[in-house]
Each structure stands twice: as structure tokens, then as C-alpha cells.
Amino acid sequence: MNQTSLSAFIWSVADLLRGDYKQSEYGKVILPFTVLRRLDCVLAPTKAQVLAEHQKKSAAGIEPDPFLRRIVGEAGFYNTSPLDLPTLLGDQDHIRQNLHAYVEGFSKDARDIFERFDFQAQVERLAKADLLYLVTEKFANIDLHPDRVDNARMGHVFEELIRKFAELSNETAGEHFTPREVIRLMVNLIFIEDDDVLTPGNAVVRTVYDPTAGTGGMLSVAAEHLLEHNPAARLTLFGQELNDESYAICKADMLIRGQHVGNIVAGNTLGDDGFPQKKFDYMLSNPPFGVEWKKVEKAVRAEHEQKGFDGRFGPGLPRVSDGSMLFLLHLVSKMAPVVDGEGGSRFGIVLNGSPLFTGAAGGGESEIRRYVLENDLVEAIVGLPTDMFYNTGIATYVWILSNKKPAARRGRVQLIDASGFWQKMRKSLGSKRKEMNDAHIATVTRLFGDFAEAEQVSLLDAAGQPQGEPRLVIAGEALPEVPEGGRLKRVPVSRIFRNEDFGYTTITVERPLRDDAGKVVLGLKGKQKGKPQPDSSLRDTENVPLGEDIQAYFEREVLPHAADAWIDEAKSKVGYEIPFNRHFYVFEPPRSLQAIDEDLKAVSANIMRMLEALAE
């Protein structure tokens, strides 16, 4: 049975549920039962040995857990109940009680999955609707033994089921489901520069972490991508998730793929770091956009104030209304150090537009940007098309950060505008109306890998109409030839800047306070004695680029307009912002008056013809 027919067979259980369950609730039954049957089949070869060892050690008063784990080996979990799904069918009258006893027989990590699924509540609901036996029978007849369905294929089946349930419920999709093409793009970008990892035959060991794991999609795609390029590589996955149902799905997916489920923990990453002493090689995250962090404010502020840069939030704290930049700092704190040119980390995080520019100089957001830029951690920022996510149509950006930049990238940041790389979906899913195809992902990956400025060039005819598809031109390549009467439209898609290009100093410009007679008011006491007093109503600020001399700027831009002004140097602050869209703006000249006049004449003539036709 191939992957598609297997998932279709499992999906057929929905026919039994229809009427008693809403479509958006099918996953509450199908996902935990799929996991249960897979565990059935995985444990079948060692079942008898586990039962015998459990009885023997329990009778001797010895804790059996370590001995049972040794028997199951890589599986990492076991079940001490003599039951499984096929044997449950032999006692139809007591299937509800027996199914509960069977699940309770699992070791703690596996049992936790079913508790987070609230599986017992679904068992009771199925029993009440006289569906429990029928559903159990369906799954008991599926062969999910690893010899028939390996971990990778089983993971694909599980992923397909998750996707189907996400499509049935926009709310579920928005909360727990990141578009797979976005994940593939991020995975490409974080792995592209690591030749030793991607080279077939290199038995490297690497870790990948997602602090907002959701259903585990990012972790799964990362593992598949690496194994596809280098089957000898060993990737260990780690994740943390707040939502119970998402946590259960993620943990089940990791278990199905043969990963150690103890590496997936529950809880709020910001308030309670599940891996406080751990560093990781690669990290991926799609934190919630615009969600306040008031629930964990006390813990976060305490860590910021008490631990400073020894904690996760030393650089600063963003506004309470949006905690996405806290996840950025959290990932920075998890970067493995570089020692003698070895080690280091790279991660990708999806953020909305706010972290690029919100917050004035000296504010939390600006200080966070200042920290990652002055420490040369930002490799690239990729602007994605709008309408890419299920629960929002806003513009989103993928930030790629690394503490092991190649020499060519040091001191530089690459901005890639991929907002035009999309195709329309055949069917919208919530707010998601666009998707990136393989060619779009390959183009962005190439732009990042080449680390070069580039532009899309379109050939326009004399009327300004495009001729053919736009062409990607990397800096240094020849431009297309322009036929007589035509012109080229050049739109930048990749630009490279120095880190300091995003920095500025906010200076406070003061003007003197004057009395009713127009005389400057002087200070009478202390340090201000004899000095002009500032007029707060005339106070202004100027942002001076970091690379420019402040005094020269002041003399050029301010003094010609306010000769009595001065700088209050005590109030000067350094800030950083990344005006992404400004760097990709292309001026479109307005149409000529002659062209507009011709259009108006054509419209007027058409209206007259329509009126004449009505009068006939």
C-alpha cells in the first residue's frame, strides 16, 4: 500500500464519524488512533519479551523501566499491557475499559501524547455514539509495521493527515500550521552554506530546535531535507510547544519518525525555557505575530533585570503588545559558540514587518536590532509575498541569523525582496491565497547562496507593455538588448548593505527660551547658570546616519534654518532600523499628458456611441 492510498484508507474513518463529529473535529479521533496503531506495530516484535521481563522484575520488587527500555532499544517506549488493537476486538462488550487500560500501559512519554490529545474523552464520546468498536476495527486492520511503512514514509502519512485537518479548519491552520513552502525555503537557507553537512557520506551529528514547534512541521522538513542530501547524517530534533493538542501531534510525529520524544517539551518558551542549558546547531521558528506577552511579563522582566546579558533578554524588551522579538532573542541565546573556527549556529525566524522598524532609538525594539547588527549576526532578511499564511494576509519576513558568517558576508546584511515570487493558489485556504513553487524557492535560495545584488529586468515596448517574462540579472551580468522604441524596467530583488547602514544617532536639537521682550532666558542656578534655557515647544530631533559626522550634519542641515540652535548631547541615542521597502522602491514615472488625453478621448467616444445606440 503506497503513501497516498494508506492515508486515504485512514481518512475513510471520517465516513464513520460524519454526523456525530464536525469536520474540524475529525483529527481528534483519527490522529491519536493513527499514533496508537503505529505504536502497536512498532512494539509487536518485542511485546512478549517486554511482558515477561515486566512480570519478572515487578515480582522481584525491581523497577522494570530501564530493563524494558533496553529491550525496545531505539523505539524508546514500551507497553506493559497484554492488549493491542487487534486483541481489543475480541471483547466488544468491554472495549471501552480495555482500550483505556491498554493506553495506560504505555511508558510515560508515549502515554503523555494521549493525555495531551485528551484521548480518553474521545473514547467516551465514541462509545456513547456506538462508534468505538467500528473505529477501533478500522485501525486494527491497518498494517503500519516498520517493515512495511518505514519512519520517513510514516512521517509523510502523518504530515498529510495534519495538512488535511488544517485545511478543514482555518482556525486550526492559523494556529498550528506553517505553509510548507515557507518551511522548505527556510530550511534551504539555513543549510545551504554547510557543505560538510550536505555532502553524502559524511556521518555528521547535528541538532535542530524549534521553540514554537506547533505540530512539528519545521522539524520534520529539516530532517527530511538533510537526509535527502546526506543519508549518513544524524539529525536530533528538539522542540517546545504551548498548545496541548499541537504538542501531542508534534510529539507523536517525532515518535513516528524514530526521534527521542523526550526532546519535545510542553510549556511557554518565554516564561519557562524547556532547554535552559542547551545550545543548538540549527534553529527554526514561526512565532505568533502581534501577540502580547503579558502572561509571562513578570518572569521575562525578572530575567532581563536580574540576569542581564547572562540571560536571554539582556539587549532589551519590546512592547508588551508584541512578543515576537523575544523569540528572536531566545534563539540568539541558544546559538552554539564558535571555538577555533568550529561550531556556531544558524537560524531562521518568520516575523512580520514591525520588528524591522518599530521603536525609537534607545527603545527595546531598537536595542534588540542594535545588538544583532553590531554583533554581526544578521545574514539576510527575505521579504515574502503577502497572503502566504492561513490566518493573516500581512507582509512577512524571514530573518536568517548566524554567528559563523563566511568571510564574504562579515559586516554585511543581504536584503532579498521575494514579494513578487508567487503563484495564485487554485483554492484559497483562509487568508492564504498565494504560494511559492519550487522555481521561486530555488531562485531565492540561489540569490542567498550567490550573495550578490540582483534585479528583475523586464522588456517593455513603446507603450510600456511587458514583452515576455522578467529575467533575473545578477550583478555583473549583461543586460538584455533593447529593441528600438522599447525600454527596460529594472526592479531590484537583492541588495547588500553594511551593518552600520541601518544605524543612526538621534540628536535632540534645542532652541532658546525667550521672554516677552524676545530676550533669551538664562539659567540662574547650578550648572545652568548663565546658559540659555531650552524652549520645550521648539525642541526637535534629527536622525544622523552613523557613518556621518554629527557636527557637520548639524551645521549643514540645522543651523541654516535655526542659527540659535544647539545639540543637547546628553540626550543623544543610537538607534537601528531596517527600512526594507524603501530599499526596493522603484519610481514609476507618471504617464504623459498626451497619453492621458488620448485615453479620455477614447472613453468619451465610446460613451457617445453607447448613447447613440440607446437613442435609436
N, C-alpha and C positions, 0 to 999 in steps of 0.2 A: 504494500500500500504506500503510494507516494505521499509527499507532504500535503499537497492540496486535497487529495481525497481523504487523508486522515483528518485534517482539520474540518473538512466538510462533514465527515461522519460524526465528529464530536459536536459540530454545530447543529446537527439534526436533533440533538436533545432539545433544542429550542421548540421543536414541534410539540413535545410533551408539555413544555412549560407555558405555551401560549394560552392565554385566558386566565390562568392563575397567577402569572407574573407579567409585569410590564416588560417591554423590550429592554429598557435600560437596566432591568434587574437580572437579566439572564446570566450575566457574569458572576453574580453572587453564588450561583449554583455550579455553572459549568467550569469556572476556573478552579475552585477548590477540588471538585471531583476529578478534573484532569490531573491535578497535582497528586491526589490520593492514588489514582490508578498508576501513575508513573512510579510512585514510591513502592507500591505493590510489586511492580515488575522488577525494579532495581534490587529490592531486598529478597526476591524469591530464591536466588541461588544459596543464600546464607541463612534462610529462615529457620530451618531445622537446627542448624548449629547454634544460632543465637538463642533459640528457645531452650535447648539443652544446657547451654552454658549459664543462662539466666537462672534456671531452676537449680543448677548445681551450686552456683555462688550464693544465691539467696538462701538456700538451705544451710550453707556453711556460715551464714552471717557476714558475708563479704560483699562490699559494694561492687556490683557487677559492671557498672558503666565502663570503666577503662578496658575491661576484658571484652565486652561486647563491641566497643569501637575498634578494637584490634581485629576482630573477626570481620567486620564490614569494610574495613580498610578505607579506600578513597571515598566511599559513599558518605562517611562521616556521621551517619544517623542509623537508627535501628528501630525495630518494633518488637515488643515482648508479648504481644497478643498472638494467640494461635490463629486468629481470624485474618482474612483478607477479603477483597470484594467478591471473588467467586464463591467462597465458602459462606458468605453472608446470605447468598441467595438460597441456601439450603434451609433457612429458618425464617420464612416470610413473616410469621406472626410476631417475631421479636427482632425484626431487622433494625428498628429504631434504637433499641437498647444496645444491641450488638455493635451497630455502627459507632455509637458513642464510645463503647468500651474499646473498640479497635483503635480509634483515633487517640484515646487516652494512653494507649500502649506505645506510642511513638516517643522517642527521646525528646528532650526539651526543645532543641532548636526546631525540629520538624513540627512538634506539637504547637509551638508558638505561631506558626503560619496559620493553622486552622483556627486558633483563638483570635487572631487578628482579622481573619475572614468572617468571624462570628458564625462559624460553620454550624455549630450546634443549633442556632436559631433557624438556619435554613433547613436543617434536618427535621426539626419540629414542624416547620411550615410545610415541607414536602409530605411529611407523614399525615398531617391534617388534611391535605388535599388528595390523599391516596396516590401520591406520585413517587414516594420514596423508593419503593421496590422497583418500579419501572425505570427510574433514573439510574439506580444502582446497577440494574441488569444491563442497561446500555453501556455503562463504563466497564463493567466486568468483562464484557465481550470484546474490548479493545486490547490488542496486544501492543503494549508500549515497552516491551523488554529492550534493554540497551543493545542487544544483538540484532534486533530488528529496526530500532529507531535510536541512532546514536545521540549524544548530548547536543551536538550542533543542530541536527535536524529537529530534535525535540524542542530546542530553544526557538527555532523558526516557527514551529507549530504554535507554541505558546505566544509568541510575538504576534502571529497572525490573529489569534483569538483576541488578544488585548486590543489590537487595532480595530477589529470588528465591533467590539463593545464600545470603544471610544467613538466610533462613527455613529453609533446608536444614540449616544447621549452627548450633546455639546458641552454640558457641564462637566461630565467626566473627562472629555477630551481636553477641555481647557485647563483643568486642574492637574491632570496626570500624564498628559501625552504631548511630547515634543515632536514636531514633524521630523520624519526620518531623514529627509534630505538635508535638513539643517544639521542633524547629528553627523551624517556622513561627511558634510563639509568640515565641521569642527574636528572630527577625527582625522581627516586628511591633513588639516593644517597643523595639528599638534604632533603628528608622526613624521611629516614629510622630511624634516632635516636630520632624522636619526637613522643613518644608513645601517649602523650595526644592529638595530632592532629589526629593520625590514629585510635585511639580507637573508635569504633562505639558508638554513643550516646552522645559523648562529643560535646556540642554546642560551639565549639571554633570559633573565628574570626581571620582570618589571611590574610595577603596581599602578593601578588606575583608581581614582577616587572621585565620587560624586556626592557632595554634601546635601544636595536636594535631589535624591535619586529617583523620586517618583516611582514608576513601575520598572525602572532599571534599564530603560531603552538605551541611554548613553553608554552605560557599562557594557551592555550586550553588543552594540555596534562596534565599540572599541575593540572588544575581544575578537569579534569576527574579522575585523579589518586586519588586525595584526596576524592572526592565524592564517588568513588567506595569503598574506605575503611571506610569512615565515612560520610554517607549522612547528618548527622546533622551539619557538619562543614560548615562554611560560608567563602568562599574564594573571596576576592575582587582583581580584576586584574588591573594592571597598565602597560602602555607601551608607548614608544616613537619610532617613525619611520620617517626616512628622505624621502624615496621614496614615492611619492604621491599615486601611484597605490597600493603599498603594504600597505600603511597607510589606504587606503579606504577598502581594503579587511580585514585587521585586525579589523578596527572599526566596519565593518559590521558583522564580526564573533562574536565580543563581544556583539553587539546589539542583534544578533540572539540568543545568549546564555543567554540573560537576564542580562548582565552586564551593568554597567553605562558607556555609551560611552564617557562621559566627561573625563574618566580616560585614554583614549588613545589620545595622543597629537602628533602633527606633528612637525618636525624640527630636527636639528642636535644636538644630545645629548651632544657632547663635547663642542660645541660653545654656546648652549642655552639650559640649563637644564630645561626640562619641569616641574620638580617637585623639585624646589630648596630647599624647607623646609621639604620635606617628607623623612621618613625612612621606610624601608620595612622589613618584616619577612623573606621572601624568594626572591631570585632573580636568573634569568637565562639569559644567553646571548651567542650568537654566532656572535661576531663582525667580520667585514671583515678582512681577512688575508692580511698582507703586503700592506695595502692601506695607502698612505700618508695623513697627517693631515694638509697640507699646507693651505687649505682654512680657517681653524679655528685657525691657528697658532697664530695670533695676540691676539685673545680672550683667548686662552689657556695659552699663556706665561704671559699675563697680570694677569690672575687669580693666576698663580704659583708665580709670583714675588710680587704681591700686597697682596694676602691673605695667602700665605704660607700654613701651616698646618690647617689654618682655612678654606681653600678652598678645592677643590677636588684633586689638583695636587701637594701638598706640598712635598712629598718624592722625586720627580724628574720627568724629562720629557724624554721620549725615543727619538730616532732619528725621524726626520720628515717623513722618508720613511715608517714607520710602526706605526700606532696609536693604535694597539690592547691593549697595556699595559695601555693606557689612560683609556680605558673602564674598565680595572681591577681596577684602582684607583677610577674611578667613582663609581663602585659598592661598594668598600670599604667605600666610603664616605656616602653611603646610608644604611649602616648597623645600625640597631636599637641598642641602648645601652643596656647593661646588668645592671639591677638595682636590688640589693638584690637577685641575683640568678635568676631573671626572665627577660624575654625579649631576646634580642640578635637576630642575623640573621645567615643564612647560604646561600651561593650562589654557583652556578656552572657556569663556563665560558669556552667556547671552544677556544683554542689558538693553533697556530702552534708551531714548535719547537723553534723558535727564542727567545721567552721570557724566556726560560729555561736557556740560557747561553750567549746571546749576550751582549756586553758592558763590558768594563774593570772596575776594581774597581774604585769607585768614579763616574762612568758614570751614566746616567739616568736609564737605564735598571737595572743595578746592585743595584742602590739605592732603586729602587722600590721593587726588590726581598728582599733586606735587610730589608725594612720596614715591609713587610708582614710576613717575617720569624721571625724577632726579636720581633714583636708584637704577635707572636704565632697565626697567622690567618690561615695558610695553613694546612688543614686536610689531603688532599690526592691529588695526581695527577695521572690520569689514561691515559696511552698511548693507543690510539685507533688503529685499523688496518688502513693501507693505503687504498686508493681508496674507501673511505667511503662517500665522498662528491661529489656533482654533478659537481662542477667546478674546483676541484683540486684533485690530487692523492697523495699529500704530507702527511707526518705523522702529526697527530693532537692529542691534549691532552686536557682532561677535568680537570680543576683545581676546587677543592672543598675548599672553604674558609668559616671559621666560627669564630665568636667571643664568642661562647658559647660551646667550646670543652668539651666533657666529661672528667672526671679526668684522665682516662687511656690514652687519646690522648694528654694531655697537654705537650708541649715541644717536640712533635714528629710529623713527617710527614710520611705518608704512600705512597709509590710508587707502583702502580699496572700496570703491563705490560699486557694489553689485546690485544696486536697486533696480537696474534695468535687465538683470539676468533672470527671467522668469517666463513661464508659460501659464496660460489660463487653465484651471482645473476643469475637467468635464462636469464635475458636480461639486458645488461648494459644500464645505463642512464647517458649519458655524460661521466664524469670521474668516476662515481660510478659503481664499478664492484663487490663490496663486501657488505655484510650486516651482522648484528648481529641478531641471532634468540633469542627467549625467553630464551633458556637454557644459551646462552652466557651472556645475560643481568643478569640472575639470579646468575650466577657464580661470575660475577664482584661485584654485589650487596652483595653477601654473603662474599666475600673477604673483602669488605669495612666494612660490619657490624661486622665481627668477629675481625677485627683489629689485624690480625695475619700474620706472614710471612708464605708463602706457595710456593710450587713449583709443576710443572707438571712433573710427573715421567713416563717415557716410558721404557718398557722392550724390550731390543734388543737381537737378537740371536747372535751366534758366528760370523756371517758375518756382523753384525751391522745393520740388518734389523729389523724394529719395529714389535713387536708382539702384536696385539690388539691396542685399543685406549689408549691414555695417561690418567693417573689418577691424579687428583688433591689431593695433600697431604698437609694438614695444619700442621704447626709446632707442633711437639709433637705426631703426628700420626705415626703409624708403617709403614715402607716402604714395598712394595710388596716383596715377596720371589723371589730370582733369581735362576732359574734352572741352572744346570751345563753347563758351556760354554757360558752362557748369561751374560748380564750386564745391569745396569740401566743408563738411561740418565736422568739427573735431571736438569730441566730448571726453575729458579726462576720466579715467577709471582707476588709475593707480598713481598715487603721489607719495613722495618720500620727504620727510621733514626731520630737522634736528630736534632733539628733545626740548631744547630751550626755546624753540619757535613757539611753543604753546604757553610760555610763561610771560608774566608781566608784573610790574610793580605798580600798585595802586597808590598814587600820591594824593595827599589832601592839600588843596590849594585854598589858602586863606586870603581874605581881603580885610582891610582895616575897618573897624567900627568908627563911625563919625557922629559927632553931636549935632544938634540942630543948626549950628552955625557952619557945619561942614568940616569942622576941625577933627583930626584923628584923635581918638581917645587912647590915652596911655595908661599902662598899669601903674598902680600906686604902691603895691606891696611885693615882697619876696622877689622871686626870680623874674616876675613880670614887670617889676618897677622900671618905668621909663620905656617899656616896649609897647608897640601898637597892639591893641586888643582886637581879636578877630570878630568879625560880624558873622554870626552863625547863619543868617539869612542869605549871605553871599558865598557861603562855603561851597566848594565844588571838588570833584575828584577827577583825576585823569589816569588812564592805564597806559603805562610806558612799557613797550616791549623790553624784555630782559636784555637783549643784545644792544640796546641803545643807551647812551649816556643821559641820565635823568636831567642834569642841569642843562645840557644842550637842548633837550626836548622842551624843557620849561621855557628857555629863552626863545625858542623858535615858535612854539605853539600857544604859549600863555601870555608872556609879557607884552607882545604887540597889542593884545586886546585888553590887558589889565596891568598897567605898569606898576601899580602899587601892591601887586600880589606877591605872596611868598609861599614856600613849601613848609608845612609842619612835618618835619622829618620823623617825629616821634610816632606819627600815625601811619607811616608808610608800611605797606604789607605786600608780600609776594604772593601772587596767585597763579593758578593754571586753569586753562580751559581749552577744549578741543573743538573749535567751530567747524565741524565736519562738513556740513553742507556748503559753507562759504568757500571751501577749497575746491569744490566741484561745480560751482556756479558757472554757467556759460551764458553770456549775454546774447539774447536773441534780438537782433535789430528789428524795429517796427517795420511793417510793410510801407511801401511808398504811398504817398497821397494819390498818385496816378492809379495804382492797383486798387486801392480802396474805392476810388471814384468809379472805376470800371465795374467793380462788383455791385455798387449801388445802382448804376445804370441798368445792369443785367437784372437785378431784383425788381426794379421799377418796371422794366419792360415786361417781365413775367407777370407782375400783378395786373398790368393793363390788359394783357392777353386774357387773364382769368376773368376780369370784369367784363370784357367784351363778349366772352363766351357765355357769361351769365345773362347778358342783356339780349342775346339772340333768342 
